Amino acid sequence: MNFRRGRGRDEPEINLIPLIDILIVVLIFLFLTTTYSRYSELQINLPTAGAGNPAQLAHGISVALYNTLFGIGVSIPAVIFYRHFRNRVDVLVVEMESQAIKLIEILHGERRA
């Protein structure tokens, strides 16, 4: 068995970037789907036995479904644009790091311009 003593042990890492992505998406979804409507649409009428107004119930369900559809319609493009621009920033950061390394090598005389 060949064991290497000089080699250090790699420390486990937890990548928090996907967790932060999910958190941001959930926050955007919650901010955009929160309804700021009049309280007339949110009145609670407890039903009595045998009495009820199906039209009023259908209207409340309709309002809730429209708000949900609007929230999903806004949050999906927001996530797409967020990922697109985050990817562009990552590409620019890698390019900037590469250029910075080249500049340092030129300044130290390890590379010619």
Secondary structure, DSSP 8 states (H G I E B T S, - for coil): ----SSS---------HHHHHHHHHHHHHHHHH-----GGGG------TT---HHHHHHHHHHHHHHHHHHHHHHHHHHHHHHHHHHHHHHHHHHHHHHHHHHHHHHTTSS--
